């Protein structure tokens, strides 16, 4: 018996679970609210746990062809003093896989490639999920699209519709929405032609100031991704330009001021940062299942948002993919929930805590933060990361 699934949301998690279910023989409809399938965003790190998920999906060769191996990583002060450094060799030796960096659009394209050639996948852009009804063996979604309101029914509905998930709101009415984490993030890409003459390292570096921090991530083809986080009220600083950000860090160590000054205004992306501070009681409601930010929105402080969405997708495909009877489907969803909730909710808490520490504003708190960072040996840092980076598909 061919099983059917509706995936709401065509981000990284949605496309990954589509591939996983389609490979297992499910007929999958992918509905995306945007008018076309594509990705916005900037740079993305694919850590060892995410690399294993990509390998399980059969896309590891493409990742290695398009991604750049992360040479090293570290923390610095605004004046340039190193607080902590790790090497690629340390990461690969400890976890068996390196980390890769690439543009988010490249990951999206990798997941999209060849989807329609499966024969059991259809793509439906311009469809916004309005509501969902879950029965014991089916689920029905109502969409608002080019033809007005339409409905679609399937054995399984996957909510991969992100931070403001409509499916989460309907499946768990009254549950608290993600909370503002206390800071704004700006992101940008410096094109290769604008990085000429700027001295760059292969390292991924985050620099801490007081209530501000900047990360610099080299990308393939000589492009550079950066992010700038600043503690500020929710919804504030809507009119900030790249030149304003560059001015705020004009006295920081090179190449931060130079990179920001070289960034086109059109490349700037601003987002308020949120976290699912009140965890959901379950990621499953009948035949509706949530993954990625829809289930466990997290701050970017661990760099694990996309990785956990990939893990979710693979785990769901493993447990629900081969199911044929209704009982097997329900059992698979139960296993998915039991495996994913403890891990993801723990990392959501850890990431939010890391963000609060990194965004320290007072001189005393910032000095204490920097001192602790200098005292953490690389081996201890890698050991504390083991619970995150060591994940393997079930």
N, C-alpha and C positions, 0 to 999 in steps of 0.2 A: 504494500500500500504506500503510494507516494504521499509524503507529508508536505504541508504547505506552511510558509512563514511569511510574515510581513515585518520588514525592518523599517523602523521610522528613524530617519536620520542617516545621512551618507557621509559622516565624518570618518575618522580612522577606525573607531570601534564598530560602527555600522557596516562599513565595507569589509572589515576583517571577519565579522561574524557571517556576513553574506557569503564570503568565499568558503568559510568553514562548513556552513550548512549545505551550500550547493555541492561541494565536493562529496558530502555524505548522502547526496541524493534528494535533498529537500528542494521543492519548488519555492523560489524566493522572489518576493516583490519588494523593491527598495523604493521608499517614498522620501523625498527630500523637499523641504519647504522652499529652498532657493529655486530660482527659475532655471538653473543649470547646475550640473554636477561639477564641482571644482572645490578648491581650497584657498582660503585666505590665511594669512599668518606669516610667520617668519621662520627662524631656525628651530630645529628639533634635535634633541639628543636621543639616540636609541641605545639604551644601556643593555648590559648582558642579558637581563631577564627578557627584555623586549626583543633582543636578537633571537632568542630561542623561540619566541612566539612567531616571529616572522619566518624563521626556518620551518616551523611546523606547518605554516600556511603554504610552504613551497616557494617562497619569494626571497630566500636568503641570497641567492646569486645576484638578483637585482639590487638588493640592499648593498652588497659588497661592491657592486659595480658603480653605483651612484653615490654612495655615502663616503665620507672621509673618516678614516680612523682617528679617533680622538688621541692626540699625541700625549697630552698630560693635562692636569687640572690643578687649580690652586686658588687660594684666597690671598688678597693683598689689602693693605690699607690705602687710603686715598693718596698718601704720599709715596706709595709704591713698595713699602716694606712687605715682604712675604710673611704670611701667617701660617700657611700650610701648602704643601705641594705633593702631588702623586704623579706617577708615571704610567704610561700605557702598559708597560711590561708588568707593573705591579697588579694592575686591574686584570689583565689577561691571565697572568699566572694564578691569581686567586680565584677567579670565576670562570676560567676556561674560554671566555669570549671577550673581545674588545668592545668598546663603545664606539658608535658611529655618529657623526653629525651631518645633517643635510637639511635642505629646505622642507618645510611641512608639505608644500605642494608636490615635492618629489615623492614623499611617502604616499600621499593621496593618489598620485598617478600610478605608483607601483601597485597599490591595492585595486585600482580601477582596471588596470590593464587586463584585457581578455575576459572581463566578467560576463559580458553578453554572449561570448562564444560558448559558455557553458550550456546554453540552451534551456536551462531551467531558472534563469535570472532575468527579470524585467526591471527597468529603471523608470521611475515616475517623478520627474522634477516638477516643481511648482505646486506641491501638495503639502499643505500644512495640517498636521493632525489636530483635530478639534476635541475629540473625546474617544474613549474606548470602553467597551463592555466586555467583561471577561466571564465566560461560563466555565463549567468544569472541563469541557473538552474542546472548546473553540473560543475565539475572541474576535470581536468586530470593531473596526476602527472607522470613524467618520473623518473625512478629509475635506478641506476647503481648497479647491483647485480651479483650473481654467474653466471647467464645466460646472462650477458651483459646488454644492455639497454632494459628495459621493461616499459610498461605504465599501469596505472590503473585509472579507472574513478569511480566517486562516486557523490552522491548528495551534499556531504560536505567533505572538506579537512581541517583537523585541523593541524596547524603547531605548534608542541610542540618540535621543534628541537633545542632549546636552544640558547645560547648566539650568536653563529655564524649561525643563522638560514638561511638556503638556501631559504626557502619559504618567509621569510620576505624580503630578498634581491630582489626576483623576483616580489613579490606582490607590493613592494614599491621601485622601482628602483631609485637610486640616493639619497635616504634618508640616512642621516648620520648613520654610524654604532655606536655601543656602544663605549664610550670613556674610556680611562684608568683613573682610579680613583686616581692614585698617590702612590699606595702601593701594596706590594706583601704579599700574605698570604701563610703560611705553616700550614699544619694540620697533626695530627698524633693520633694514638690510642696506649695507653699503655696496653698491655695484663694483665689479672688478676694476672698471676704468677709473673709479674714484679712490681706490686704495693705493694706487701707484704713489710711491714716495713716502708712504706711512709704514714705519717699522712695526712688523707684526710677528707674533710668536705662533707656534702651532698649538699652544696650550689654550684650554678653556679656562678663563680666569674670571672670578667674581671679586669685585672690589667693594669694601665696606666703608661707608662714611657714617655720619650720624643721621638716622632717619632716611638715608639714601643709600642706594647701592647700584652698581652697574656691572653687568656681565658682558664679556666679549667672547664670541664663539666663531672661530674661523670656519668657513664653509668651503665646499669644493669650488673650483674655478675662480679662486682668489676673491670671492665675495666674503663679507664679514657680517654676521648677525650680532646685534647687541640688544640688551634690555636695560631699562632704567626704572627702578622702583623707588617710590617716595611715599612716606607716610602722609596722608592727607584725608580730609573728609570725603565720604562717599559722594560721587558725582561731581566733585570739584575739578578745577583746572582743565576744563573742556577746550579752552582756546590755546593751550600751550603748543608752541611750535618747536621744531628741532633746534632752532637757534636759541630758544629760551633754555632748553635742557643743556645745550653745549655751554652756555654762559654759567649755569649753576655748577658745572664741574670743570671750569676753565683752569683751576689750579690743581686738579687731580693729575695723577701720573699718566704719561703717554702709554698707549696711543688713544686714551679715552676722549680727550677733548677733540683731537684730530678726526677721529672716526665719526663722532656726532656731527661735527661741522661739515663733514663730507657727505652726510646722508641727505638724499632728496626729501623735501617736505612731503611729497606724495607717498613716500615709503613708511611714514609714521603711523603706527597703530596704537591706540590708547584703550586700556581696559581697566575697570575696577576689578579687584581681585576678591573672590568669594570662596567660602568653604562650607561643606555640609556639616556644620557643627553639631547638629542633632541627628545622629545616625538613624537611618531607616530601620524598622523592625524586620524587614525582609526585602529582598530584591525581586521577589516573585509574588504575584497576586493572580491566582488562577492560571490562565495561560498567557499572562502578560509578565515579561521579565525585563528588568532594567540592567543596563551596563554603562560603563564609562561615567562621565560627569552626571548623567541622569540618575545614577545610583549613588555616587560618592564623589561629588565635586570637591576638588582639593586645590590648595594653593600651589604655585609652581616651584616651591622651595626645595623639593626633592627631585624635581625634573622627572616625575613619574606619572603625570597625567595620561599621556599617550600610551606609556608602557602598561599601565593598569588596564586601560581600555583594550589593548591587544591581549593581555592575559585573560580578561573577562571573555572576550570573543572566542579565544581558543578553548577555554574551559567549558563554555556553553556548547560549542560545537562538539567537543569530545563527549560530553555527557548526554546531550540531547540528539546529537547527530545521527547515530545509528538506530535510534528508537523507531519502532514500528507500531507497537500497540500503545493505547492511551496510557496504560499503566507504566510503560517504559518511558514515555515522555514525561509524565509527572515525577517519576523517580529521578530522571536526569535533571529536571529543574530543581528538585530538592537538593541534589548533590551540588549543583552549581551554587545555590544559595549558601549551603553549609561551608563550602570551600572559600567562596569569595568574600563574604561579609567580614569575617574576623580579620583577614589580611588587609583588605582595602580600608576598613574603618580604622584600623591601627595606623596605617600610613597616612590617612587623612589627618589624624590627631598629631602625628609626628611632624608632618609637613607644616601644619599651622603653627606648631611650637617653634620650629626652625625659623619660620618667617618672623615671628615676634622677636626672636633673639637677633636675627640679622637686621631688623629694622630699628634696633635700639637707638633712642634719640638723645638721652641724657649723657653728658660726658662720662659719668661714673659707670653707667651701664655699658656704654660702648667700649670703654677701656677694659672692663672686666671681660666682656665678650671677646675682644681681641687677644687678651692674655690667655684665656682658656684655649682659644684656637691654636696659639703657638705651642701649647703644652701637649696637644694631642698628637701622638706619633702616627705616622702613616699606617703602620700595622694595625693600630687600634681603630683608626678610621675605617679601614677596609673590613675589619672584623665586625664593626657596628653596621656596616652596609651589607653584610652577608645575608641577613634575613630578607633584604630587598632584592639584591642582584642574583641570588642563587635559585630563584624560582625556575621551575621546569614544567612543561606541560604535563597534565595528569595522564 
